Every structure is written in structure tokens, then in C-alpha cells.
Amino acid sequence: MSIWKIVVLTALAVLVVAWAALIAYNKGRAAGRTAAQEMAAENQDTRSLFGDDVPVRPTEQRLIEVMPQAVIVTDRNGQVHYASPGSVQLGLISGGRLNSREIEDILTQAAADGGVREREVQLPLKRSIFPPLDGKGIEAGQSLPSNTLYLRVRIGDIGDDLYVILIADVSEQRRFEAVRRDFVTNVSHELKTPAGAIALLAETIGDAADDPDAVRYFAGRVTKESKRLTELVQHLIDLQRAQASQGVMDVERLSAVDVARAAIAENHVQAEARHVDIRLSVNGRPVSASEDDEEQPETPTTEGKGGNESVKSEPMIMADREAMRTAVKNLVENAIHYSPEHTTVAVGVSEHDGKVIIRVVDQGIGIPEKSLDRIFERFYRVDPARSRATGGSGLGLAITKHCVQENGGRISVWSREGEGSTFTIEMPQAPTDAGGNASDDTGDTVEPTDSISPRP
């Protein structure tokens, strides 16, 4: 073998070895990059989206707590892996699983196509899951527990056979929309009815021009409808004044008994026409309901160390006189209108725990439970036909609510069909007057009259 062949073979061998070494080197580098990338990806998965130094689990927990929606994490079969406190309160989980067929259907659709599904569902609820109402009944602005829950549900895949369910309770929003629809319907009806009746009656009078008796009859009907329309407009003005009166109240120290007497006096004619007896009591003791009766022989007394000592018993409040008179007048007026003839309306004034309480109790037809949380709405009527017969505008209680609340008080209602209603106004007791005389805080419950038992 010549020297040249040996040189060529040696060179080829060197080239082969070098090529193999280069290939092995490249493979090593590629493997190193892959391992580094995998490690970086693993580190990325364990880091928080909000920063390298942010702890993942506490941040997740806090994020869920501040979210407006309730959160449930399940697998595709509805097995719950996590549930936020808000979702537990909605009662959607039983035995570690979703118990709502509607939500399970949405989950099945999201799992089938891998997309995000959103829908509003209505879930029936048992009244027993709600806390019972207290003895004072429903306060103005408070809602009765609903038997239906309206939920906005959004479901999407978050990986590894896990699905997040975001739930927003829109029940209050749906209730508000229903109230708004009813208000538009009611106000349109209340304004159109008397206006249309006046137009029709005017046309009828023109056709009956040759019949004096018919003209007198229909003229009386026109007068009645025009008075109804005038009353409605006046109530709208009163309501607007009550709503816009914040900050401009003429607040003064008032006797709650004087306010009650003034309200009773304004309803005296109506009460006599319906043969309804109105009685007034102070701290459970009957007193004169007349404003003209200046003497108060039945004023309660307290016993001092030196013997019997007379004490001024009239509870005092700090409020706008006209607003409070209007509030109590409307309650007494309603009590008269919705009470049968030859019954009693009791107005009781008392003081307890720094509060002055004015209650108006009737023996009327009562209010259905489903309407208790809506009677303070503008133009809402429990029985539209009866309200038209009694001349109501549907605004009296709305005006009363605003008058009381703008003076720092609260108003609530208790009622039962066939037994009557009790409206309760609670006002802060006025501070001690300049002479150092404080109202007598006896702590007695309100007992308007001996003939009408006090209601809760």
C-alpha cells in the first residue's frame, strides 16, 4: 500500500470521527435546551400571573373572595372540586355534587364542545331556607323572600377536566325591572282613566242636553272625576316635594301626640261619614283625640320619693311638622278607607329605648302577604277596583315613606287578610329640652285601645 492511500484513509477516518463528534455535540446541545425549556415551562406554571414573588394559593383565594360572582370548580360529571362561600349559600351543592339539573345541562354542553356557555336560569326555592321576619313586619324598602332565584351562569373549561362555574345572582335586578314595568303601566292607567272618563261624560252631557236630570247626574260624575284627577296631581306634587326635601326640612321639637291629633282632625269628616271611631292613646293610656281639648286629665303620673309627682308624658321628636303630619294623616286616611263601617281605628303613641313609636291599627280587610313589600311603591294597588271605589291614588304610602325617612325615621307594616293592618313609624326621641325635662321612657308596649289588641 502506497503512502498516499494511507494518508487518504487516515484523513477519511479523521473526518468521520469529527462528523460523529459534531453530531453528538449538537444532540447534546439540543437535549440541554429541551431540558432547560421544560424546566422553565415548569417554573412558569408554578409562578403567579401577577408577579414572580406573588404567592399562588393565597392570591387565588383572595381573588375568588373579591369576585362579584360565586365560583364552583367541577369536573365534567359535576363532581365539585372547589366551591366559594357565596356558592354554598345559594344551595347548589349536595353531597359534593351539583344538585341543579339546569346548571348540569350547561356544564354538559360546555364539556362537549370545549367552549364557554352562558345562560340565565330560574331555580325554585323553599321559603324555609330564609330567616323568619321579625314581629314588626315588613319595613319600607325591604323585600319579602322570593320563591324563585334568578342566576346568571357562565361555564368554561380551565384544563385537566376542570370546569369553572361563575354564578351571579340577578334576582334583585329582575325584581326591579318588574317594579318599573308595573309603575309605567300604573301611572299611565291612573292618568288616562279620569281624563278619558271626563271626555266621555262631556260627550254624554251634550247628547242629553234636553234631559235636565241626566245633565245633573253626568255633571256630578264629571265633578267626581275631575276631583280625582286633581287629587292625583296634588299627590304627585306632594311626592315630589317629599323626595326633594332632603336638607331643607324645617326641623323643630314636636310633640308626637300633637302630630297624631292633627292627623286625626284632618280625617274627622271621613271617619264620621263611614261611622269609624278613631281613638288615641299615649303609652297605652287613652287620651282625647281632639286638638281643642287642652286639658289632659288622664296624663300618666310617676311616683317619686316624696309621693305622687306629675310628669309630662307626651313623647317628643325632632322633625318637620308638616312632613310628619302628612305621614300620619295618610296612614289614618288609609285605615278609614279600608275598614268596614262601625269599626275602630286606633292611633297609639309611645316611647321605648330612645325611640318614639306611632302606630295606626285598623280592623280592615288586611293586605295579602305577597303585596306587603310593594305597598310603599308609587301607584301600586293591592286591589285596583277597590282603590278606585275609595278614591285612592296609589301614592299615599309612597309619600308617607319619604316623609318619615327624610326625618330620620323608619316605617313598617304588619298585616293579615281579614284581621286588619298595623303601620308603625319609629322616630328618634328628641333630646332633653332646655329646662332639663326628659320624656318619660316607660318601656311600655303600644296598646292603642282596650278594644283592639296590639299587633306585633
C-alpha positions as CSV (number, residue, x, y, z in Angstrom):
1,M,0.0,0.0,0.0
2,S,1.4,3.3,-1.0
3,I,1.9,6.2,1.3
4,W,-0.8,8.2,-0.4
5,K,-3.5,5.6,0.3
6,I,-2.5,5.6,3.9
7,V,-2.8,9.4,4.1
8,V,-6.2,9.4,2.4
9,L,-7.6,6.6,4.6
10,T,-6.3,8.4,7.7
11,A,-7.9,11.7,6.6
12,L,-11.2,10.0,6.0
13,A,-11.1,8.4,9.4
14,V,-10.5,11.7,11.0
15,L,-13.4,13.3,9.1
16,V,-15.7,10.5,10.1
17,V,-14.7,10.9,13.8
18,A,-15.1,14.6,13.6
19,W,-18.5,14.4,12.0
20,A,-19.7,11.9,14.6
21,A,-18.4,14.2,17.3
22,L,-20.2,17.1,15.8
23,I,-23.5,15.2,15.6
24,A,-23.1,14.1,19.2
25,Y,-22.3,17.6,20.3
26,N,-25.4,19.0,18.5
27,K,-27.6,16.4,20.0
28,G,-26.3,17.2,23.5
29,R,-27.0,20.9,23.0
30,A,-30.5,20.2,21.7
31,A,-31.2,17.9,24.7
32,G,-29.8,20.5,27.0
33,R,-32.1,23.2,25.5
34,T,-35.1,20.9,25.7
35,A,-34.5,20.2,29.4
36,A,-33.9,23.9,30.1
37,Q,-37.1,24.7,28.3
38,E,-39.1,22.1,30.2
39,M,-37.7,23.4,33.4
40,A,-38.6,26.9,32.5
41,A,-42.1,25.9,31.5
42,E,-42.5,24.0,34.7
43,N,-41.3,27.1,36.7
44,Q,-43.7,29.2,34.6
45,D,-46.6,27.0,35.6
46,T,-45.9,27.3,39.3
47,R,-45.4,31.1,39.2
48,S,-48.3,33.6,39.7
49,L,-49.6,35.6,36.8
50,F,-49.3,38.7,38.9
51,G,-45.5,38.5,39.6
52,D,-42.6,36.3,40.4
53,D,-42.8,36.9,44.1
54,V,-46.5,36.6,44.5
55,P,-47.7,33.5,46.4
56,V,-50.1,31.5,44.2
57,R,-52.6,29.9,46.6
58,P,-53.2,32.9,48.9
59,T,-53.6,35.1,45.8
60,E,-56.1,32.6,44.2
61,Q,-58.1,32.6,47.4
62,R,-58.2,36.3,47.7
63,L,-59.1,36.7,44.0
64,I,-62.1,34.4,44.5
65,E,-63.2,36.3,47.6
66,V,-63.3,39.7,45.9
67,M,-65.0,38.4,42.7
68,P,-68.7,39.5,42.5
69,Q,-69.7,36.1,41.2
70,A,-69.9,32.9,43.2
71,V,-67.4,30.3,42.0
72,I,-67.6,26.5,41.7
73,V,-65.0,24.2,40.1
74,T,-66.1,20.8,38.9
75,D,-65.2,18.0,36.6
76,R,-67.3,17.2,33.5
77,N,-69.6,15.0,35.7
78,G,-70.5,17.7,38.1
79,Q,-68.2,16.4,40.9
80,V,-67.3,19.5,42.9
81,H,-63.5,20.2,43.5
82,Y,-64.0,23.7,44.9
83,A,-66.9,26.0,46.0
84,S,-66.6,29.5,47.2
85,P,-68.6,30.6,50.3
86,G,-71.0,32.5,48.1
87,S,-71.9,29.5,46.0
88,V,-72.6,27.4,49.2
89,Q,-75.1,30.0,50.3
90,L,-77.0,29.5,47.1
91,G,-77.7,25.9,47.9
92,L,-76.5,24.5,44.6
93,I,-74.3,21.7,46.0
94,S,-75.4,18.5,47.8
95,G,-73.1,15.6,48.7
96,G,-70.2,17.1,46.8
97,R,-72.1,17.4,43.6
98,L,-74.1,19.9,41.7
99,N,-77.8,19.5,42.5
100,S,-79.2,21.7,39.8
101,R,-80.3,20.0,36.6
102,E,-80.3,23.3,34.7
103,I,-76.6,24.0,35.6
104,E,-75.6,20.4,34.8
105,D,-77.1,20.8,31.3
106,I,-75.0,23.9,30.7
107,L,-71.9,22.1,32.0
108,T,-72.5,19.1,29.7
109,Q,-72.7,21.5,26.7
110,A,-69.5,23.3,27.6
111,A,-67.7,19.9,28.1
112,A,-68.9,18.6,24.7
113,D,-67.7,21.5,22.6
114,G,-64.9,22.9,24.8
115,G,-66.4,26.4,24.6
116,V,-67.8,28.9,27.1
117,R,-71.5,28.7,27.8
118,E,-73.6,31.4,29.5
119,R,-77.3,31.3,30.4
120,E,-79.8,32.7,32.9
121,V,-81.6,30.1,34.9
122,Q,-84.6,30.2,37.3
123,L,-84.4,28.0,40.4
124,P,-87.4,27.4,42.7
125,L,-86.5,27.8,46.4
126,K,-88.2,26.7,49.6
127,R,-89.3,29.6,51.8
128,S,-87.9,27.6,54.8
129,I,-84.3,28.5,53.8
130,F,-85.0,32.2,54.5
131,P,-84.8,33.6,58.0
132,P,-88.2,34.5,59.5
133,L,-89.4,38.1,59.6
134,D,-89.4,39.9,62.9
135,G,-92.6,40.8,64.7
136,K,-92.8,44.4,63.3
137,G,-93.5,43.0,59.8
138,I,-92.1,44.5,56.6
139,E,-90.1,47.7,56.7
140,A,-90.5,50.1,53.7
141,G,-87.9,49.2,51.1
142,Q,-87.5,45.7,52.5
143,S,-88.3,42.8,50.1
144,L,-90.2,39.6,51.0
145,P,-88.1,36.5,50.4
146,S,-88.7,35.3,46.9
147,N,-89.6,31.7,46.0
148,T,-87.6,32.0,42.8
149,L,-83.8,32.6,42.3
150,Y,-82.6,34.2,39.1
151,L,-79.0,33.2,38.4
152,R,-76.7,34.2,35.5
153,V,-74.4,31.2,34.9
154,R,-71.2,31.1,32.9
155,I,-69.2,27.9,32.5
156,G,-65.9,27.2,30.7
157,D,-63.0,24.7,30.6
158,I,-59.9,25.6,32.6
159,G,-57.9,22.4,31.8
160,D,-57.3,18.9,33.1
161,D,-61.0,18.0,33.1
162,L,-61.8,21.0,35.3
163,Y,-64.6,23.5,34.6
164,V,-65.2,26.8,36.3
165,I,-68.8,27.9,37.0
166,L,-69.3,31.6,37.6
167,I,-72.7,32.4,39.1
168,A,-74.2,35.9,39.5
169,D,-77.5,36.4,41.5
170,V,-79.6,38.8,39.4
171,S,-82.9,38.2,41.4
172,E,-83.0,41.8,42.7
173,Q,-82.4,43.2,39.2
174,R,-85.3,41.2,37.8
175,R,-87.5,42.4,40.7
176,F,-86.6,46.0,40.0
177,E,-87.4,45.5,36.3
178,A,-90.8,44.1,37.2
179,V,-91.5,47.1,39.5
180,R,-90.5,49.5,36.8
181,R,-92.8,47.9,34.3
182,D,-95.7,47.9,36.8
183,F,-95.0,51.6,37.6
184,V,-95.2,52.7,33.9
185,T,-98.4,50.7,33.4
186,N,-100.0,52.0,36.6
187,V,-99.1,55.7,36.1
188,S,-100.4,55.5,32.5
189,H,-103.6,54.0,33.7
190,E,-104.1,56.4,36.6
191,L,-103.7,59.4,34.4
192,K,-105.7,58.2,31.4
193,T,-108.7,56.8,33.3
194,P,-110.1,60.1,34.7
195,A,-109.1,62.1,31.6
196,G,-110.9,59.6,29.4
197,A,-113.9,59.5,31.7
198,I,-114.3,63.3,31.7
199,A,-114.2,63.4,27.9
200,L,-116.8,60.6,27.6
201,L,-119.1,62.3,30.2
202,A,-118.8,65.6,28.5
203,E,-119.9,64.0,25.2
204,T,-122.8,62.3,27.0
205,I,-123.9,65.6,28.6
206,G,-124.0,67.1,25.1
207,D,-126.2,64.3,23.8
208,A,-128.6,64.6,26.9
209,A,-129.0,68.4,26.7
210,D,-132.8,68.1,26.7
211,D,-132.9,65.9,29.9
212,P,-132.1,68.1,32.9
213,D,-131.9,65.1,35.3
214,A,-129.4,63.3,33.1
215,V,-127.3,66.5,32.7
216,R,-127.2,67.0,36.5
217,Y,-126.2,63.3,37.0
218,F,-123.4,63.3,34.5
219,A,-122.3,66.8,35.6
220,G,-121.8,65.2,39.1
221,R,-119.8,62.4,37.6
222,V,-117.6,64.9,35.8
223,T,-117.0,66.8,39.1
224,K,-116.1,63.5,40.8
225,E,-113.6,62.5,38.1
226,S,-112.1,66.0,38.0
227,K,-111.6,65.9,41.7
228,R,-109.9,62.5,41.4
229,L,-107.6,63.9,38.7
230,T,-106.8,67.0,40.9
231,E,-106.1,64.7,43.9
232,L,-103.7,62.6,41.8
233,V,-101.8,65.7,40.6
234,Q,-101.7,67.0,44.1
235,H,-100.3,63.7,45.4
236,L,-97.7,63.8,42.7
237,I,-96.7,67.2,43.8
238,D,-96.6,66.1,47.4
239,L,-94.4,63.1,46.5
240,Q,-92.0,65.2,44.5
241,R,-91.8,67.6,47.4
242,A,-91.1,64.8,49.8
243,Q,-88.4,63.3,47.6
244,A,-86.7,66.7,47.1
245,S,-86.9,67.8,50.7
246,Q,-83.6,66.4,51.9
247,G,-81.6,69.1,53.5
248,V,-84.4,71.7,53.5
249,M,-86.6,70.3,56.3
250,D,-87.8,72.7,58.9
251,V,-86.8,70.6,61.8
252,E,-88.2,71.5,65.2
253,R,-89.0,69.9,68.5
254,L,-92.5,68.4,68.2
255,S,-94.9,66.6,70.4
256,A,-95.8,63.3,68.6
257,V,-99.2,63.4,70.3
258,D,-99.9,66.8,68.7
259,V,-98.9,65.4,65.3
260,A,-101.3,62.5,65.8
261,R,-104.1,64.8,66.9
262,A,-103.6,67.0,63.8
263,A,-103.7,64.0,61.5
264,I,-106.9,62.7,63.2
265,A,-108.5,66.1,62.9
266,E,-108.0,66.1,59.1
267,N,-109.7,62.8,58.8
268,H,-112.6,63.5,61.2
269,V,-115.2,64.2,58.5
270,Q,-114.3,61.0,56.6
271,A,-114.4,58.9,59.7
272,E,-117.9,60.2,60.7
273,A,-119.2,59.6,57.2
274,R,-118.1,55.9,57.4
275,H,-119.1,55.6,61.1
276,V,-115.5,54.8,62.1
277,D,-114.3,55.6,65.6
278,I,-110.8,57.0,65.9
279,R,-109.1,56.5,69.3
280,L,-105.8,57.9,70.5
281,S,-103.6,56.6,73.3
282,V,-100.3,57.6,74.8
283,N,-98.1,55.0,76.4
284,G,-101.1,52.7,76.5
285,R,-103.4,55.2,78.2
286,P,-106.5,56.6,76.3
287,V,-106.4,60.4,75.8
288,S,-108.5,62.8,73.9
289,A,-108.1,62.8,70.1
290,S,-109.4,66.3,69.8
291,E,-107.0,69.2,69.2
292,D,-109.4,71.5,71.0
293,D,-109.1,69.6,74.3
294,E,-106.3,71.3,76.0
295,E,-106.8,69.6,79.4
296,Q,-105.3,66.1,79.7
297,P,-106.9,64.7,82.9
298,E,-105.6,61.2,82.1
299,T,-101.9,62.2,81.9
300,P,-99.9,59.4,83.4
301,T,-98.1,60.0,86.7
302,T,-95.0,58.5,88.2
303,E,-94.3,58.0,91.9
304,G,-91.4,60.0,93.3
305,K,-89.7,59.6,96.7
306,G,-91.9,62.3,98.2
307,G,-95.2,60.9,96.9
308,N,-97.1,61.2,93.6
309,E,-95.4,63.5,91.1
310,S,-96.9,64.6,87.8
311,V,-94.8,64.1,84.8
312,K,-95.3,65.4,81.2
313,S,-95.8,62.2,79.2
314,E,-96.0,63.4,75.6
315,P,-93.2,61.8,73.6
316,M,-91.1,64.4,71.8
317,I,-89.4,64.2,68.4
318,M,-87.2,66.4,66.2
319,A,-88.8,66.5,62.8
320,D,-90.5,68.7,60.2
321,R,-94.1,69.3,61.4
322,E,-95.8,69.4,58.0
323,A,-94.0,66.2,56.8
324,M,-94.9,64.2,59.9
325,R,-98.5,65.4,59.9
326,T,-98.8,64.3,56.2
327,A,-97.3,60.9,57.0
328,V,-99.6,60.1,59.9
329,K,-102.6,61.7,58.1
330,N,-102.1,59.3,55.1
331,L,-102.0,56.3,57.4
332,V,-105.2,57.3,59.2
333,E,-106.9,58.0,55.9
334,N,-106.0,54.6,54.5
335,A,-107.2,52.9,57.7
336,I,-110.5,54.6,57.4
337,H,-111.0,53.8,53.7
338,Y,-110.1,50.1,54.1
339,S,-112.1,49.5,57.3
340,P,-115.7,48.3,57.4
341,E,-118.3,50.7,58.9
342,H,-118.8,50.8,62.6
343,T,-115.2,49.7,63.4
344,T,-112.4,51.3,65.2
345,V,-109.1,52.8,64.1
346,A,-106.5,53.1,66.9
347,V,-103.6,55.6,66.9
348,G,-101.1,54.8,69.6
349,V,-98.1,57.0,70.6
350,S,-95.4,55.6,72.9
351,E,-91.7,55.8,73.7
352,H,-89.2,52.9,74.3
353,D,-85.4,52.6,74.2
354,G,-84.9,56.1,72.9
355,K,-87.5,55.7,70.1
356,V,-90.9,57.4,69.7
357,I,-93.4,55.0,68.1
358,I,-96.6,55.9,66.3
359,R,-98.8,53.1,65.4
360,V,-102.0,53.1,63.3
361,V,-104.1,50.0,63.8
362,D,-107.3,49.1,61.9
363,Q,-109.8,46.3,61.7
364,G,-109.9,46.4,57.9
365,I,-109.6,43.9,55.1
366,G,-105.9,43.4,55.5
367,I,-103.1,43.1,52.9
368,P,-102.1,39.9,51.1
369,E,-98.7,38.7,52.1
370,K,-97.4,38.8,48.5
371,S,-98.1,42.6,48.4
372,L,-96.6,43.6,51.8
373,D,-93.2,44.5,50.3
374,R,-94.7,46.5,47.5
375,I,-97.4,48.7,49.1
376,F,-94.9,51.6,49.5
377,E,-94.2,51.8,45.8
378,R,-95.7,54.6,43.8
379,F,-99.1,53.8,42.2
380,Y,-99.1,50.2,43.5
381,R,-102.5,48.9,44.4
382,V,-103.4,45.7,46.2
383,D,-106.9,45.8,44.7
384,P,-107.2,48.4,41.9
385,A,-111.0,48.1,41.7
386,R,-111.5,48.8,45.4
387,S,-108.9,51.6,45.4
388,R,-110.9,53.4,42.6
389,A,-114.0,53.0,44.6
390,T,-112.5,54.5,47.7
391,G,-110.8,57.3,45.7
392,G,-107.2,56.3,46.4
393,S,-104.4,57.4,44.1
394,G,-101.8,54.8,45.0
395,L,-99.4,57.5,46.2
396,G,-100.3,58.0,49.8
397,L,-98.0,55.3,51.3
398,A,-95.1,56.3,49.0
399,I,-95.4,59.9,50.3
400,T,-95.6,58.6,53.9
401,K,-92.4,56.6,53.4
402,H,-90.4,59.5,52.1
403,C,-91.7,61.9,54.8
404,V,-90.7,59.5,57.5
405,Q,-87.3,58.6,56.1
406,E,-86.3,62.1,55.3
407,N,-86.9,62.9,59.0
408,G,-84.6,60.1,60.1
409,G,-87.3,57.6,60.9
410,R,-88.5,54.1,59.8
411,I,-91.9,52.8,58.7
412,S,-93.0,49.2,58.6
413,V,-96.2,47.3,58.1
414,W,-97.8,44.2,59.6
415,S,-101.0,42.8,58.1
416,R,-103.1,39.7,57.7
417,E,-106.0,39.3,55.4
418,G,-109.3,39.5,57.3
419,E,-107.7,40.8,60.5
420,G,-106.5,44.3,59.6
421,S,-103.2,46.1,59.4
422,T,-100.7,47.9,61.7
423,F,-98.4,50.6,60.3
424,T,-95.6,51.5,62.6
425,I,-93.5,54.7,62.5
426,E,-90.3,54.8,64.6
427,M,-88.6,58.1,65.2
428,P,-85.6,59.0,67.3
429,Q,-86.6,60.6,70.6
430,A,-85.9,64.3,70.9
431,P,-83.1,65.2,73.3
432,T,-83.8,66.7,76.7
433,D,-85.3,70.2,76.4
434,A,-83.6,73.3,77.8
435,G,-85.5,73.0,81.1
436,G,-83.9,69.6,81.8
437,N,-87.2,67.7,81.4
438,A,-86.9,64.5,79.6
439,S,-89.7,62.4,78.2
440,D,-90.8,59.5,80.4
441,D,-89.3,56.3,79.0
442,T,-91.5,53.7,80.4
443,G,-90.7,50.9,78.0
444,D,-94.4,50.0,77.7
445,T,-95.6,48.3,74.6
446,V,-98.1,50.1,72.4
447,E,-101.7,49.4,73.3
448,P,-103.8,51.7,71.2
449,T,-107.1,50.9,72.8
450,D,-108.6,48.4,75.1
451,S,-110.9,47.1,72.3
452,I,-108.1,46.4,69.8
453,S,-105.3,44.1,70.8
454,P,-101.8,45.4,69.9
455,R,-100.3,43.6,66.9
456,P,-96.6,42.7,66.5
